[in-house]
Amino acid sequence: MTSKRYTGNIITDTPTNPTANAAKGVWSLAEAEAFKAANKWPTLPDAPTIGTATAGSASATVPFTVPTNLYGGTAQYTATSNPSGVTGTASSSPVTVTGLTNDTAYTFTVTATTGAGTGAASSASNSVTPALVPRAWFAGGGSNVIDYVNIASTGNATDWGDLQNSVSNTAGASNSTRGLVQANSSRVDYFEFASAGNATTFANLSSGRDSDGALANATRAVFAGGEGSASFSDIIDYFTISSIGNATDFGDLTLGRRDVSGCSSSTRGTFNMGLKTSSLRTNIIDYITIASTGNATDFGDALQSLGNSAGCSSSTRGIMFGGNNPYSNNIIQYITIASAGNATDFGDLTVAASSCAGASSNVRGLRGGGENVGSTSNSNVIDYITIASTGNASDFGDLTTSRTEVVGLANAHGGLQ
């Protein structure tokens, strides 16, 4: 191509046509005007037209309509939150913004960026408030299976991932982001709630034991009781859930025992019933103040002396599902966590069960798996109750496999409210 010479001796040997995203070269005014008339001259993109945003858990989805002046080019779109300026990007609608704070109201604007630069922002979206989706996880039970359900709905469980090894006769506890599961007599593993995946090593208990109980608030996971190498244990250990590290001594139960269940509010936890010898159960309920350390204090008595019950809670009520003495039963009982006293009858499970798992939101409690009457078979049944009321449990759905001695975890239980 011959050189083109313009006024001022500006020369280019390789003039090129502009694209929708960029113009690089030297053209005459007439050429530039022709390109512009043919919609081939790049300009900053117009503002996208905002759509209706929707909230997820710590996230939001922001739809929009693309600008009309891209001239066949491509753009990257950025959604920005107000407050906090958290951003998300995408090459088309919608943009998903993650890393938001649950229970905080946000609006969003969207901009388009091309090779010509970033255009004006859209108008602000509607206000949305991200909120945690309450979920329950059921882990182990003579297997390495982790499955989960959405607590507010009903239906069968879905596979989440795997523990590092098959687990039975152990305990687990969780905050809103992470679940801890005792993997063997001393090791505790963990997995994250943000996305499906397998467990990895967390730390160790202060001593090897199994058949213990556990509870948690947003900060601490507390493990108590169990059976050690020589005797039934009264040990209470705790972990700081957000920090990987070995357990710290908390204090002692009022009575050494195994197969206890746990319930918690954000301030107080209870350890319920259990076996005090290989054949004798107790109706003792102990309590601790989770943020402190020290020995447990007597809370009151359960309706029966039982082992292998399951516990869950709202911020005010502790629930105990089933148990055995020596056979499985269908009893559901409850306590008011803030006030020491004896348990009260709540209703019945859909089927008698022991060695099952308990998990809850602040509204609904779930019982999963366990042994059926007479320990003749394992169960895949998930029951649910509304914690603030009383009455018999209803069918929720099924675990992915039938199993007993299951660990139950949740991201919105009463200890987190």
C-alpha positions as CSV (number, residue, x, y, z in Angstrom):
1,M,0.0,0.0,0.0
2,T,1.3,3.4,-0.8
3,S,1.8,5.9,1.9
4,K,-0.9,8.4,2.7
5,R,0.2,12.0,3.4
6,Y,-2.0,14.5,5.2
7,T,-1.6,18.1,6.2
8,G,1.3,18.4,8.6
9,N,3.2,15.5,6.9
10,I,1.4,12.9,9.1
11,I,2.1,9.7,7.3
12,T,1.0,6.1,7.9
13,D,2.0,3.2,5.7
14,T,-0.6,0.8,7.2
15,P,-3.9,2.6,7.7
16,T,-6.5,0.3,9.0
17,N,-10.3,0.5,9.4
18,P,-11.5,1.2,12.9
19,T,-13.4,-1.5,14.8
20,A,-16.3,-1.3,17.2
21,N,-13.8,-1.3,20.1
22,A,-10.8,0.6,18.9
23,A,-9.6,3.1,16.3
24,K,-5.9,3.2,15.7
25,G,-4.5,5.0,12.6
26,V,-4.7,8.2,10.7
27,W,-7.6,9.0,8.5
28,S,-8.9,12.0,6.6
29,L,-11.9,13.9,8.1
30,A,-14.0,12.5,5.2
31,E,-12.9,9.0,6.0
32,A,-13.6,9.4,9.7
33,E,-17.0,10.8,9.0
34,A,-17.8,7.9,6.7
35,F,-16.8,5.4,9.3
36,K,-19.0,7.2,11.9
37,A,-21.9,7.3,9.5
38,A,-21.5,3.5,9.0
39,N,-21.5,2.9,12.8
40,K,-17.8,1.9,12.6
41,W,-16.3,4.6,14.7
42,P,-15.8,3.6,18.4
43,T,-17.3,5.7,21.1
44,L,-17.7,5.2,24.8
45,P,-20.6,2.7,25.3
46,D,-23.9,4.1,26.6
47,A,-25.1,3.2,30.1
48,P,-26.7,-0.3,30.3
49,T,-30.4,-0.4,31.2
50,I,-30.7,-1.9,34.7
51,G,-32.9,-4.8,35.4
52,T,-34.4,-6.3,38.7
53,A,-31.7,-7.5,41.0
54,T,-32.2,-10.6,43.2
55,A,-30.4,-11.6,46.4
56,G,-28.7,-14.9,47.3
57,S,-26.6,-15.9,50.2
58,A,-23.8,-13.2,50.5
59,S,-24.5,-12.5,46.8
60,A,-26.8,-10.8,44.3
61,T,-27.6,-11.3,40.6
62,V,-27.9,-8.1,38.6
63,P,-29.5,-8.3,35.1
64,F,-29.3,-5.6,32.5
65,T,-29.9,-4.7,28.9
66,V,-26.7,-4.0,26.9
67,P,-26.1,-0.6,25.3
68,T,-27.1,-0.1,21.7
69,N,-23.9,1.6,20.6
70,L,-21.5,-1.4,20.7
71,Y,-21.5,-1.6,16.9
72,G,-21.1,-5.4,17.0
73,G,-18.2,-5.2,19.4
74,T,-17.7,-6.9,22.7
75,A,-17.8,-5.4,26.2
76,Q,-17.2,-6.4,29.8
77,Y,-19.8,-5.4,32.3
78,T,-19.2,-4.5,35.9
79,A,-21.8,-4.3,38.6
80,T,-20.9,-2.2,41.7
81,S,-22.7,-2.4,45.0
82,N,-23.8,0.5,47.2
83,P,-22.7,0.4,50.0
84,S,-19.2,-1.0,50.1
85,G,-18.4,-0.9,46.3
86,V,-18.2,-4.6,45.9
87,T,-18.0,-5.5,42.2
88,G,-18.6,-8.4,39.9
89,T,-17.9,-8.8,36.2
90,A,-19.4,-10.7,33.3
91,S,-19.3,-10.6,29.5
92,S,-23.1,-10.7,29.3
93,S,-26.2,-10.3,31.5
94,P,-26.5,-11.0,34.4
95,V,-23.6,-10.1,36.6
96,T,-23.3,-12.0,39.9
97,V,-21.7,-10.1,42.8
98,T,-20.3,-12.2,45.6
99,G,-18.7,-11.3,48.9
100,L,-21.6,-9.3,50.1
101,T,-22.7,-9.1,53.8
102,N,-25.9,-11.0,54.6
103,D,-28.7,-9.0,56.2
104,T,-27.3,-5.7,54.6
105,A,-29.4,-3.9,51.9
106,Y,-27.7,-3.1,48.6
107,T,-28.4,-1.4,45.3
108,F,-26.3,-1.9,42.2
109,T,-25.2,0.0,39.1
110,V,-23.7,-1.5,35.9
111,T,-21.1,-0.1,33.5
112,A,-19.9,-1.3,30.1
113,T,-16.2,-1.3,29.1
114,T,-15.0,-1.6,25.6
115,G,-11.7,-0.8,23.9
116,A,-12.8,2.8,23.8
117,G,-13.1,2.9,27.6
118,T,-15.8,2.6,30.3
119,G,-19.1,4.3,29.7
120,A,-21.6,5.9,32.1
121,A,-23.2,3.9,34.9
122,S,-26.8,2.7,34.7
123,S,-29.4,3.9,37.1
124,A,-29.4,2.2,40.5
125,S,-31.2,-1.1,40.8
126,N,-33.9,-2.0,43.3
127,S,-32.7,-2.7,46.8
128,V,-32.0,-6.3,47.8
129,T,-30.8,-7.9,51.0
130,P,-28.7,-11.0,50.8
131,A,-29.5,-13.7,53.4
132,L,-28.1,-17.0,54.4
133,V,-29.8,-20.0,52.9
134,P,-30.3,-22.4,55.9
135,R,-28.8,-25.8,55.1
136,A,-28.2,-29.0,57.0
137,W,-25.5,-31.5,56.3
138,F,-25.5,-35.2,57.3
139,A,-22.0,-36.8,57.5
140,G,-20.6,-40.2,58.1
141,G,-22.7,-42.9,59.7
142,G,-20.4,-45.9,58.9
143,S,-19.5,-44.1,55.6
144,N,-17.6,-41.1,54.3
145,V,-20.7,-39.6,52.8
146,I,-21.6,-35.9,53.2
147,D,-25.1,-34.9,51.9
148,Y,-27.2,-31.9,52.4
149,V,-30.7,-30.4,52.3
150,N,-32.2,-26.9,52.3
151,I,-33.9,-26.7,55.7
152,A,-36.7,-24.4,54.7
153,S,-38.0,-26.8,52.0
154,T,-38.6,-30.5,51.9
155,G,-37.1,-33.2,49.7
156,N,-34.4,-35.8,49.4
157,A,-30.8,-35.0,50.3
158,T,-28.1,-34.2,47.7
159,D,-24.5,-35.4,47.7
160,W,-22.1,-32.7,48.9
161,G,-18.7,-34.4,49.0
162,D,-16.8,-36.9,51.1
163,L,-15.1,-37.1,54.5
164,Q,-11.5,-38.3,54.4
165,N,-12.6,-41.7,55.8
166,S,-15.6,-43.6,57.0
167,V,-16.9,-42.2,60.3
168,S,-19.1,-43.6,63.1
169,N,-19.6,-43.0,66.8
170,T,-18.3,-39.4,66.5
171,A,-19.6,-35.9,66.8
172,G,-19.7,-32.6,64.8
173,A,-20.4,-28.9,65.2
174,S,-20.5,-25.9,62.9
175,N,-20.8,-22.1,62.5
176,S,-22.3,-20.4,59.5
177,T,-19.3,-21.1,57.2
178,R,-17.6,-24.3,58.3
179,G,-18.4,-27.7,59.7
180,L,-16.2,-29.8,62.0
181,V,-16.5,-33.6,62.1
182,Q,-14.6,-35.9,64.3
183,A,-12.8,-38.3,62.0
184,N,-11.5,-40.8,64.5
185,S,-10.8,-41.0,68.2
186,S,-8.8,-37.8,68.2
187,R,-8.6,-36.2,64.7
188,V,-11.2,-33.6,63.6
189,D,-11.7,-32.7,60.0
190,Y,-13.6,-29.8,58.4
191,F,-15.3,-28.7,55.2
192,E,-16.5,-25.4,54.0
193,F,-20.2,-24.5,53.4
194,A,-19.6,-22.0,50.6
195,S,-19.3,-24.7,47.9
196,A,-19.6,-28.5,47.6
197,G,-16.3,-30.4,48.3
198,N,-14.5,-32.9,50.5
199,A,-13.3,-32.6,54.0
200,T,-9.7,-32.0,55.1
201,T,-7.8,-32.2,58.4
202,F,-8.5,-29.5,61.0
203,A,-6.8,-30.5,64.3
204,N,-7.0,-32.9,67.2
205,L,-9.0,-33.3,70.4
206,S,-7.1,-33.3,73.7
207,S,-7.5,-37.0,74.1
208,G,-8.6,-40.0,72.0
209,R,-12.3,-40.9,72.5
210,D,-15.4,-41.7,70.5
211,S,-19.2,-41.5,71.1
212,D,-18.9,-37.9,72.4
213,G,-21.3,-35.0,71.9
214,A,-20.8,-31.5,70.4
215,L,-22.3,-28.0,70.1
216,A,-21.3,-24.6,68.8
217,N,-21.9,-20.9,68.6
218,A,-20.5,-18.6,65.9
219,T,-17.0,-18.7,67.5
220,R,-16.5,-22.0,69.3
221,A,-17.1,-25.7,68.8
222,V,-17.3,-27.6,72.1
223,F,-16.9,-31.4,72.3
224,A,-17.8,-33.3,75.5
225,G,-17.9,-36.8,77.0
226,G,-17.3,-40.0,75.1
227,E,-15.5,-43.2,75.7
228,G,-11.7,-43.1,76.0
229,S,-9.2,-45.9,76.3
230,A,-10.0,-46.7,80.0
231,S,-13.3,-45.1,80.9
232,F,-16.3,-43.0,80.0
233,S,-15.0,-39.4,79.8
234,D,-16.1,-36.2,81.5
235,I,-13.7,-34.1,79.4
236,I,-14.9,-30.9,77.7
237,D,-12.7,-29.5,74.9
238,Y,-13.2,-26.6,72.6
239,F,-11.9,-25.3,69.2
240,T,-12.0,-21.8,67.7
241,I,-13.8,-22.7,64.5
242,S,-12.2,-20.1,62.3
243,S,-8.6,-21.0,63.3
244,I,-7.1,-24.4,62.6
245,G,-5.5,-25.7,65.8
246,N,-5.7,-28.4,68.5
247,A,-8.5,-28.4,71.1
248,T,-8.1,-26.5,74.4
249,D,-9.4,-27.8,77.7
250,F,-12.7,-26.3,78.7
251,G,-13.6,-28.2,82.0
252,D,-15.5,-31.3,83.0
253,L,-19.1,-32.6,82.7
254,T,-20.9,-33.3,86.0
255,L,-20.7,-37.0,85.1
256,G,-18.5,-38.9,82.8
257,R,-20.6,-40.4,80.0
258,R,-20.8,-41.3,76.3
259,D,-23.5,-41.0,73.6
260,V,-24.6,-37.5,74.7
261,S,-26.4,-35.0,72.5
262,G,-25.8,-31.2,72.4
263,C,-28.0,-28.1,72.0
264,S,-26.9,-24.4,72.1
265,S,-28.0,-20.8,72.0
266,S,-25.4,-18.2,71.2
267,T,-24.4,-18.0,74.9
268,R,-25.2,-21.4,76.5
269,G,-24.9,-25.0,75.6
270,T,-26.4,-28.2,77.0
271,F,-25.1,-31.8,77.0
272,N,-28.0,-34.2,77.3
273,M,-28.4,-37.7,78.8
274,G,-26.1,-40.5,77.7
275,L,-24.6,-43.8,79.0
276,K,-22.8,-43.5,82.4
277,T,-21.8,-47.2,82.2
278,S,-21.9,-49.7,79.4
279,S,-25.6,-50.5,80.2
280,L,-26.9,-47.7,82.4
281,R,-28.3,-44.5,80.9
282,T,-28.8,-41.2,82.7
283,N,-31.4,-38.4,82.4
284,I,-28.9,-35.7,83.4
285,I,-28.7,-32.4,81.4
286,D,-25.6,-30.3,82.0
287,Y,-25.0,-26.8,80.8
288,I,-22.0,-24.5,80.1
289,T,-21.5,-20.9,79.1
290,I,-19.8,-21.2,75.8
291,A,-17.7,-18.1,75.8
292,S,-16.1,-18.9,79.1
293,T,-14.4,-22.1,80.5
294,G,-15.2,-24.1,83.6
295,N,-17.0,-27.2,84.7
296,A,-20.6,-27.9,83.6
297,T,-23.5,-27.2,85.9
298,D,-26.6,-29.3,86.4
299,F,-29.5,-28.0,84.2
300,G,-32.3,-30.4,85.0
301,D,-33.6,-33.8,83.9
302,A,-34.7,-35.3,80.6
303,L,-38.1,-37.1,80.5
304,Q,-36.2,-40.5,80.3
305,S,-32.8,-41.9,80.8
306,L,-31.6,-42.3,77.2
307,G,-28.4,-42.7,75.1
308,N,-27.8,-41.9,71.5
309,S,-30.3,-39.1,71.2
310,A,-29.8,-36.3,68.7
311,G,-29.8,-32.6,69.5
312,C,-30.6,-29.4,67.7
313,S,-31.8,-25.9,68.7
314,S,-33.3,-22.5,67.9
315,S,-31.9,-19.5,69.8
316,T,-34.3,-20.3,72.6
317,R,-35.2,-24.0,72.6
318,G,-33.1,-27.1,72.7
319,I,-34.6,-30.2,71.0
320,M,-33.7,-33.9,71.8
321,F,-34.8,-36.5,69.2
322,G,-35.2,-40.2,70.0
323,G,-32.6,-42.3,71.8
324,N,-32.4,-45.8,73.2
325,N,-32.9,-47.6,76.5
326,P,-31.9,-50.1,75.2
327,Y,-34.2,-49.9,72.1
328,S,-34.9,-47.0,69.9
329,N,-37.9,-44.8,70.7
330,N,-39.8,-42.0,69.0
331,I,-39.8,-39.4,71.8
332,I,-39.1,-35.7,71.1
333,Q,-38.5,-33.5,74.1
334,Y,-37.4,-29.9,74.6
335,I,-35.9,-27.4,77.0
336,T,-35.8,-23.6,77.2
337,I,-32.0,-23.1,77.0
338,A,-31.9,-19.8,79.0
339,S,-33.8,-21.3,82.0
340,A,-32.6,-24.3,83.9
341,G,-35.3,-26.9,84.4
342,N,-36.6,-30.3,83.3
343,A,-37.4,-31.3,79.7
344,T,-41.0,-31.1,78.3
345,D,-42.7,-33.5,75.9
346,F,-42.7,-32.1,72.3
347,G,-44.3,-34.9,70.3
348,D,-43.2,-38.0,68.4
349,L,-40.9,-38.8,65.5
350,T,-42.4,-40.5,62.4
351,V,-40.5,-43.6,63.3
352,A,-38.5,-44.6,66.4
353,A,-34.8,-43.9,66.0
354,S,-31.6,-43.7,67.9
355,S,-28.0,-42.8,66.9
356,C,-29.5,-40.3,64.5
357,A,-28.4,-36.8,63.6
358,G,-30.0,-33.5,64.5
359,A,-29.6,-30.2,62.6
360,S,-31.7,-27.0,62.5
361,S,-32.2,-23.5,61.5
362,N,-33.6,-21.0,64.0
363,V,-37.1,-22.1,62.8
364,R,-37.1,-25.8,61.9
365,G,-35.4,-28.8,63.3
366,L,-34.4,-31.9,61.3
367,R,-33.7,-35.5,62.4
368,G,-31.7,-37.7,59.9
369,G,-30.9,-41.4,59.7
370,G,-30.3,-43.6,62.7
371,E,-31.3,-47.1,63.9
372,N,-34.8,-48.3,63.7
373,V,-36.7,-50.2,66.4
374,G,-34.6,-53.0,67.9
375,S,-31.5,-52.0,65.9
376,T,-32.6,-54.3,63.1
377,S,-31.9,-51.9,60.3
378,N,-30.6,-48.4,59.5
379,S,-32.7,-45.5,58.4
380,N,-32.6,-43.0,55.6
381,V,-35.6,-41.0,57.0
382,I,-35.4,-37.2,57.5
383,D,-38.1,-35.8,59.8
384,Y,-38.8,-32.1,60.6
385,I,-40.5,-30.1,63.2
386,T,-41.3,-26.4,63.7
387,I,-39.2,-25.7,66.9
388,A,-41.3,-22.9,68.3
389,S,-44.4,-25.1,68.4
390,T,-45.1,-28.6,69.7
391,G,-46.5,-31.6,67.8
392,N,-45.4,-34.7,66.0
393,A,-42.7,-34.7,63.3
394,S,-43.5,-34.7,59.6
395,D,-41.6,-36.5,56.8
396,F,-39.0,-34.3,55.1
397,G,-37.4,-36.7,52.6
398,D,-34.6,-39.2,52.6
399,L,-30.8,-39.3,53.0
400,T,-28.8,-40.4,50.0
401,T,-28.1,-43.7,51.9
402,S,-29.4,-45.4,55.0
403,R,-27.0,-45.1,57.8
404,T,-26.7,-44.8,61.6
405,E,-24.5,-42.8,64.0
406,V,-24.7,-39.9,61.7
407,V,-23.2,-36.4,62.4
408,G,-25.6,-33.4,61.8
409,L,-24.4,-29.9,61.0
410,A,-26.1,-26.7,60.0
411,N,-25.2,-23.1,59.0
412,A,-28.1,-21.3,60.7
413,H,-28.7,-23.2,64.0
414,G,-29.7,-21.5,67.3
415,G,-26.2,-21.1,68.4
416,L,-25.6,-18.6,65.5
417,Q,-28.6,-16.4,66.1
